[in-house]
Amino acid sequence: MTYLPPEFENKICTLDTLPDRAAALPKPLVFTNGCFDILHRGHVTYLAQARALGAAMVVGVNTDASVKRLGKGDDRPINCTADRMAVLAALSCIDLVVAFDDDTPLQLILAARPDILVKGGDWSVDNIVGANEVKGWGGAVHSIPFLFERSTTSTLNKIRQTQR
């Protein structure tokens, strides 16, 4: 049995419900995406910074199959899609969480029609998927520099080294 408090479960949506759910959120609407496999300080700082750019935020989460295609390692993701979405839904800076199985979040971006598209500092604005579309409907695109250099991969490497 899966249990999420209603205030968290209500934040989880699907691609089918995303357009109406996103349209009902306050504007400006922020969109970002990622794997968010083992949530860490870098993630939550980045998410808070992204949310501060608008009045509401939608977060796209790579499905397990999508994470595997990114080549992050045979044992990735560590946490399944449902668990990663539940943890993200518990964050107050996030208004909606939606999974995507494609190699890019473009379908989600087109469905949500955000006013602001955000990625981390390892992405240049020119390389952010959906940037042209968001700019095309009058929105803005931001690449937020990392304040805390953290990664799930480095955390896993540290764990593995201590097990030797």
N, C-alpha and C positions, 0 to 999 in steps of 0.2 A: 504494500500500500504506500502511495506517495502522498505526503502532506506538505502543503505550503500554506502559510497564512494567506487569507484572501487578498490582503493588500499587496502581496508579492505575486501571487498567481494571476491577479488581474493585470499585471504589467506584461505578461507573456502573451504574444499574439502570433499569428501566422501571416504568411505573404497575402493570403486571401483577405484577411481582416485588416491588414496594415493600412491601406489607403484611408478607410473611414476612421480608424483609431488615431492615425497621425493627424488627419485633418481636424480632429476634435481637440488636439493639444494646443496650448497657448503658443503664440508666435513671438519671436522667431524660433523656428524648430531646428535643432542641431541633429546631425546624423554622424555616427562613427561606427566602425566595425573592427572585429578582431577575433582571435581564438580565445583569449582570456582563460588559458588552460589552468594554471595555478595562479589565482589572483594574488598580486603582490603590491607593494607600495608604489611602484612605477605605474601600474595599471590604475589604481584608485586616484593617484595624483593627476594622471592624464585625463581620466574620466571627469574629475571635478573641474579641471581647467576647460575641457571641452564644453561641459554643461554651462559654465560661467559665460560662454559666448552667446547664449540664448535663454529662452524661457522654459524650454522643454527639450528632452533628448531621447532619441531612438538609437538603440545599439543593436547592430547586426552581429550575430555570432556564427562563426563557421561550424557546420556540422562535423561530426567525427570523420566522415568520409572526406570532407573538404580539407580538414586539418591534415589527414594522411597524404592527400595529394600535394600539400605544400612541402612535403619532404622534411618535416621536422624530426623524424625518427620513427622507427618501427613501433615503438611503444607509446606513441603519441596519438591522440591526446591522452593524458593521464586521467582526466575527469571527462565523463561523457557529456554530450550536448545538454541533456536535461539538467544535469548538476551544474554545469557552467551557467546556464540560463537562470537557474534558481538563485545562485549566488549573486549574479548581476542584478536580478530583480529586487534583491534585498537592499541594494544601494539607493539612498535617497536622491542621488543626482540623476538617476535613470528613470524615465517615465514609461518606456516600452522596450521590450527585448524580443527580437525575432531571429530565428535561425535561417541560414541560407546554405544550400548544398552546392551552388554553383562555384566556379573558381573565383568569381568576383562578386561583390555585392550590388552590381549595377541594377539588377531587377528590384532590389529593395529600395535603392535610392530613387528609382523612377516611381515606385509605388508610394513612398513616403513624401516625396517632393520637399526635401528640407530646404530651409533658407540658408543654412550653414553646413558645410561638409568639412569634417575634421579627420586628420590622421596624425600619427606621431611623427616626431622629428626625423625618423629614418625614411620618410617619404617626402619628396619634393612636390610642391603643388602641381607641377606639370605632369607628374606621374600618378596622381591620385585618381583612381577609377571613379568616374562620375563627375569629375571637375568641370568638364566642358558642359555637361547637361545642367548642373547646378548654376554655373555662371550664365548659361543660356536663358534661364528663367529668372535671372536677376539676383541670384544668391552669391554667397561668398565661400571661398575655400581656404582652409588654414592648415598649416603643418605646425604642430606644437612641439617645441624643443623639449627633450626629456630633462626633467629636473633630477630624477633618480634613475641611474643606469641599472636597471634590473631586467631580468628575463627569466621565463620559465626554464629555458634551456640551461642557463647558467646555474639556476637553483638545482636542477636535476643533476648536472655535472658535479656540483658540490656534494650532494647527497651520495652519489655513486663513489666519489673519491673517499668519503669517510667510511664506506662499507668495505673497502679493500683491506 
